[in-house]
Amino acid sequence: MYLIDLNVLFDLVQERARSATANCLFGAALAHLVRLAVAPEFIIELERTSKDPGNDTPLKLARQLPKLPAFRKEDVDPLADAIHKTVFVDTNHAQAGTRQALSDARHLAEAALIRASGYITSDNALLNARDDLLKLIGVDVAGLDEFVELLPAEEPNRERGQLKGTKCETKAATSSEARAYLASQNVGEGLVAEYLPSAAAFQRASTHGIFEDGKLVAVGIYRAPASIDAPARMLVHVRPDHVSSETFAEHLLDEAIRDSCHSGPVTIELRAIPGQSTVNRAAKLRGFLPAAHSDILIKVALGRPLTPSTWTAIARQTRRRTGLALPEAVPPASAVQSGLSVRGANGSDITVQFAALEAALAPTLIVWPGRDGVIVPIAKSFADDLLGTADQLYMFGRPNAAFVGLRTYFNSPRTAPLMRPGVPILFYESKRSGGRAAIVAAGRIVDATILRKERVSDELLQRAVVEDLEPLTASSDVLATSFDSLIRFPNPVTLDTLRRLGADGSSNLQTTTPLPNVQLAAILDRGWSSA
């Protein structure tokens, strides 16, 4: 439950700068995505300042909102005094001691007594003291704009796709198709009913299947969070005897994870089904861990880059949505060696290295102090297949690499010193290949190995889109770079922008280019800026 301040109500009923944002908040409340209420002090303050209580529209509306019960004066006053001292007196605020400041303190005291999840306001004095208030009374003070960012966005549409060289096609499946498939695979009726409920309860769910000759051979069910701090729920089942079961499992998991964190950081619960070792193994490689005394696998996913300029906002979103508390201040350089202190949803503190945190919160790229990256060129036709960045439909099917999480990029062995495991890799779609002359996606290098061309394994080739390695390099060797945590940029970063940032290198990005820490963060910020 979240309490609202008076200024939020005025944003709703009056034509003000934040009116559209307030409309979104109250719309979410009517859709039961968030529970809003007002404190007794809210009504008292409106009545005190009203010039005509009988014809006061905000007051009439406020009286219809859910209201907290009245609290005893001896419970409210000491807490309100402590809040007033923290927010106004200790900061020498000009409003200290005024009726408005005392009323704000009572609002927050009543929010604390009801153990509200948060308090939504546009008051700068309260927002500036949010960290102290969280420690003092356990109430999360949030701005209206930042709170609305927590609300679910419209779910992305998944395109249909065919696995090249096969009769396997990915597309939406109906509830009845999914039920029939799961029943044929001996999945219990209770589990099926839990994830495929009645149509009335199925509004915020999607079912995606992989069909072969028109018959389902794998299914993924995704149920969106029921509220801003609820988990997304997933069920993935693949036919164990199918030759492409591993590819199906990776694809359905990655697409459901991407859907889950489309609106922001989220907790994801995946049902672990007996006999689905392929799915469970792929899930654990993506950071899922078993929940205690349960058949649920669980993880937190960010779904976006984490840079110094976005750190505080994303840390707050993560805490509010998932309960996982990252430090809200940008970590110092010393944390690279000492690790980062993180508090779990159960209240326990752990110290974790940045690389391990990035793997656990994938898909994401964390720009920690001193971390550099690398830019690699890629032809448009290869980018379309390897990165999934094409604007048009795929007429002749997509290669296996487009359906898996770990993918392979081939280039010259001379670039090996730059292509180190753990380094962020950014893909520049070259103009001379018909591309957009822009960085279109990024990932994390998992492994880079120099191999003779004739010794490149089928496994690596299956995760790549290059069929003929000979033209790639003049030598008999090639560098095979595996990468994961793919993030497609909603806003490709153009060559002109890269030049302004000083990130175009000495070869105009026609060859592999080192990317210093500051430019890495700036590119990721711009690439994600329209999300």
N, C-alpha and C positions, 0 to 999 in steps of 0.2 A: 504494500500500500504506500502511495506517495501523496504527501500533502502539498497543496499549492499555496502560493503567496497571493496577496491581493493584486499585485501587478499582473499576474498571469490571467486572472479573471478580466481585468480591464483590457488586456490585449485581445481577449476573445470578444467582448461586447462593444468595444470601441474600435474605430478605424485607426490603427496604430501600426508602427513599423513591423511589429512581431505578430500581427493579427493572423496571417496565414500559418505561422508556426503554431500559434495557440489553437487554431482550427484543427491542425494535424493531431495535436495532443488530445483534445477532447474527442476527436473522431476515433482515436485509438482506444480511448476509455469506453466509448459506446460499442466498440468491436470486442471489448473484453480482453484487450492486449495489455492493459494496465489499469490498476484500480486507483482512482483518485478520491480524495476526501479533503475536508477542510477542518481546521481546529476551531474550538469554541471562540477563541480570540478573533478569528477571521470574521465571524458574524458581529461580534461586539464592536470591532473596529469599523466595519461598514456602517453599522447603526449610528456610531458616534459621529462619523463624518458626513452622513447623508443629510442633504438639505430638505428632502421631501420623502421620508421613508415610505409613504403610501404609494408613490409613483416612481420609485427608484428601481430601474430595471436591473442593474447589477445586484442590488440587495435582494430583489425577488428571486433572481436566478440562484444566488448563493444559498438562499434558504431551502432550495430544492436539492442541493448537492448533499451527498453523504457527509455527515458531520460526526466528529468524535464525541464521545460522552464527556461531560464536564468532570474535571479533576478537582481534588481537594486543594484549597489554597495553600495549605502547609506543604503539599507535594510540589506545586508549581513554582511558588515564590523562590525557594532556595536555588532551584535549577535555573530559573529565569535570571536571577541575580548573577549567577556564575557565567551564563551566556552573555549577558550584557557587559560584564567586566571583560570577558575575552574578546568580544567583537568590537566594542566601542571604547571602553575606558582604557584598556591596556594599549590600544593603538592611537590614543589621543584623537579619536574621530570627532568631527565637529558636531555630530548628532548625539553624542553621549549625554544621557540624562533626559533627552527629549521624550515626549509621549510616543512618537513614532518608534524610537529605538527600543523603548520599554515594551511596546506592543510586539515588535519583531522578536524580542527575546522570549516573550510569552508564547508566541507561535511555535518557536523551536522547542521550548520546554514541553509543550503539549505533544509535539511530534515525537519527542524522545520518550515521553511517558507511555505512549501507545506503541512504541517500538516500530515506528514507521521505517520503511526502507530508505526513504529519502524525502527531501524537501525541495520543491521546484520554485525558483525565484529568478528575478532579474536584478535584484538588489546587489550592488557592487560591494557594499560593506560585508554582507553575508558571504558572497562568493569569494572575496579575498581572505576570509577567515575559515574557509571550508575545511582545510586540513586540521586546524586546531579544533573545530567543532566535531569533526569525525572522531578525534581522539577523546574529546570531552564528553560527548553525549551519544556517540555511535550513530548519528544521523548524517547521511550523505547529502550535502547541499549541492544542487546541480542547477546550472543555467537552463533556461527554457530551450535555447537553441541546441545545446549539447545533449539535452535529454531526448529531444525529438530525433536526434541522429541515432538513438538506440532503437527506434521503432523499425519494424521490418519493412524493407523495400519490396517492390514488386518482384516476384520470383522470375529469374531469367528463363527464357524459353530454350529448351535443348533441341538442337537440330537433329534431324535424322542423318544417319551415316551408315555406310556399308563398308565392311571389312574387305579390303581389296583382295581379289582372287578367291573369294568364298561366296556363299549364299547367305552369310550372316549379316543382319541389319539391326541397328539400334534405333528404337523409336518408342513412343509412348505406348503403354499397354493398358487395357481396360482393367477394371477391378475384377470382372468375371474371368478374364484371361489369366490374371495373376492367381486368382483363387484356384482355378483348375490346374494350373502348373504346380503350385505348391502342394495341392492335394495329391497329384500324381507322384510327387517326390516324398510323400509320407510325412509332410510337415503337419504338426498337430493342429486340430481345428481351433483350439483356444488361441494359439499364437497367430494363426491366420486372421481370426476375428479381431485380435488386438491391433494389428497393423492395417487391416482392410475392414474397417467398421462400416456402419450404415452410411448411405450417401449424405445424410444430414451432418454427420460428424466428420466427413471426409473432405471438407472444403479446402483445408490448408495442407493437402497431401498430394503427392504425385507418384506415379508408378511408371518406371521405365524398364523396358525389356529388351532382350536380344533374341531376335527371331531367326530361325534357319528354315528356309522353305516354308515360311509362314507359321512355324511352330515355335513356341517359346522354349528357349534352352537356358535362360538365365533371367533373373528379375531383381530389380532394386526398388525398394519402397522407401520414400522419404517423407517424413512428417515434420512440417515446420514447427518452430517453437510456438507454444500456445500463449506465451507472454514474453516480455522482454528479457526475463531472467530464467526462462524455462529452457531445457535442452531441446535440440533437434533430435529426432529419433529415426534410426535407419534399420532396415533389414535387407540383406543382400544374400541371394541364393543362386548358385550356379550348378548346372548338372555336372557332378563329379567326374563322369566318364567322358566328357567332351574334350576333344583334343585341344581346344582353345580356352579351357576353363580358367587358366591363370590370367589370360588376357581379359576375359569377361569380368573376372573378379576385380582386377585393377581398374578397369574402365568404370564399372558401376560404383565402386567406392570413391574414386576420384571425382566423378560427376556429382555424387551426393554430397561429398565434403564441400565441393565448390558451391553448390546450392545453399548449403547450411550457413556458410560464412559470407554469403553475398552481401548481407546487410551489416556485417561487422563481426567482432569476436563472438564465439558461441561454444557452448558445451555440446558435444555430440555423443549420443548413446547408440551403440550398435549391438543388436542382439546376436550373441554367439550361438549358432545352431549346431548341434551335434552332427558330425559327418562332413561339416563344411570347413575342413582344414585349410583348403586353398584360400578361402575368404578370410579366415581368422589369421592366417600367416601374413597375408597382404595387409590386413588391418594393423597388425602389430608393427610392421615396417613403416606404417604411416603415423605411428605415435599412439595408437590405442593401447590402453592398459586394462587389465581385468578389474572390475569393481569388486569390492569386498563382498563375499557371500552372495554372489549374484552371477547370472549368466549374461551379464552385460559387459561389453567393452566400452571404454570411455576415453575421450580426449577433448582438449580445447584447441580450436583452430582460429587463427587470425584472418587468413585470407587476403592479407594486404601487407605491404612493406612496413617496417617499423624503423623510423629514422629519428635523429635528434629533434627535428621540428614537429614530428607527429607523436613522439614518445608519450608525453603527458596525457594527451587526449585519448590515445589508444589504451594506455594503462588504465585510465578511468573507465573507459568503455568495457574493457576486459573484466575489471572488478565488478562493475554493475551488472554485466550480463552473465558472468560465469562464477563469480566468487573468488577467482584467482587474482591475487593482489601482487602485481609487479611494483617495483619502486616507481613513484610517480614523477620523481626528478630524473633527468637524463643521467645515466650512470657515469661515474668518473672513469678515467683511464685505468685506475688501479683495479677496477672490477674485472678487467680482462684477465688478470692473473688470479685475483682472490675469488672470483665468482660473484654471482648476483643473489641477494637474499629475496626469496619469493615465498609468499604465504598462500597455502592452498585453501580451497573452499572449506576444509575441515578445521582451519585455524592453525595448522602446523606450519612451522617455518623450515625451509630447506635452502641450502646454498647450491646453486647450479651454474655450470659454465655456460657462456653465451651459445656455443655451438649446440650443446645439448638442449637448451631452451628453444632454439630455432627449430631443431628437429621435432621437438615435442609439439610446438605450436604451428607446424606446417599445415597449409602452404603459407610461407612468409619468408622474408629476407630481413635480417636485423643488421642495421649498420651500427656496429659497436665501435668504440674508439680505436683508431688505427687500422680498421678493416678496409682493405682495398678490393677492387674488382677488376674485371677485364671485359672489353667489348670485342665481339667477334662478328665478322661479316657473314651474311647468309643470303643466298639468292632467294628471290621471292617464291619461286616454285618449291624450294626446299622448306622455306619458312611456313608456307601454307600447310604443308603436310606434317612437318616436325613440331611446329608450335601451335597449329590450329588458329592462325591469325587471318585466314582468308575471309574476304567479305562476301564471297559468293558460295553457292552450294557446290558440293563435290560431285561431279558428273560420273566419274568412273571408280568411285570408292576411295577409301582412305587406307594407307598402309598400317601395318600392325603398330608401328611407333606412335601413331595418333591415339591409340587406345590404352597405352600403358603409362605408368608414372615415371619410371626410370628410362630415359631416352639417351641416344648416342649422337654426338656431333663429331665429325671427322675434319681434321685440318692438318697443317704441316707440323712435323716433329720439331721444327725450329721454335715453335711457340710454347713448347713444354714448360720452360721456366715460368711462364705467366699462368699456365693452366693447372693450378695446384688444387688438390682436394680441399673443399671448404670455401673456395673463392666464389663470390657471386659472378655469374656469367650473363652478360647483357647482349642481346642479339640485334645487330644493325642490319636492316633490310636494305640492301644496296640498290641505288637508283639505276645503275647500268644493267641490272637484271630485270628491270621493270617494276622494282619495288618502290616503297614510299620515301626512301632516303631518311629513315627514322629508326630509332630503337623501338621495337614492337613488343618485346617480352624479356623476361629475366628468369634465371633459375640459380641453382646452387650446384657447383661441381662436386660430384661424389668420388670420381676416380678418373685418372688420365694416364694412359699407357701407350708407349711407342711400340708398334707391332709391324712386322713385315706384312705387306698387303695380302699375301696368299695365306697368312696365318690368322687373319681376322675371323673370329668365330661366328657361326650362324646366329648365336644369341645376340652378339653386338649388332650384326646386320639387321636382325629382326627389329631391333629397337632404334634403327636409323632409317633414313629415307633415301640414302645414296645407294644406287645399285651397282655402279662401276667406280671403284676406288682409283683406278689408274690415272685419270686426268687430274685428280686432286693435287698431287705432288709430283715433283720431278724425280724424287728418289724412290727407292723400293719400299720405304717405310711410310707409316701414317700414324698420326696421333689420334687415338680413340678416347674421347672424353664423354663420360657418363654424367648426366645431370638430372636433378629432380626438383621438386618444389616450384614447378613452373607457374609463373604469374604473367598473364597477358595484360599489357597496358591498355586501359580504356582510352588513354590519351597518348598516342605514340609521340616520342620526343624527337623532333625534327633535327636535321643537320644544322640548320641555322641556329636553333637553340643550343645544340651541342657546341657550336663554335663560340657562342656568347659565354658558355660555361667554361670554355677552354678544355673541352673534353674530346676534341676531334683528332688529337694526336698529330703525328708528323706525316701520316700517309692518307689523310682524309678518310680514315676508317675503312680503307680497302684491305688492311691487314689487321691482325690481332693487336689491340691497343690497350696498354695498361690504364687503369682508372683509379686515381687517388680517392681517398676516403671522402673528402668534401664533395667532389663531383659525383661520386657514387650516390650519396644521399640526395643531392640536388636532382639528379636524373630520376631516381625512384619517386621523389616527391612530385615531380612534374608528370611522370607517367601515370601516377595514380590520382592526379588532382581532380579529374572529372568524375571519379567514382562516387 
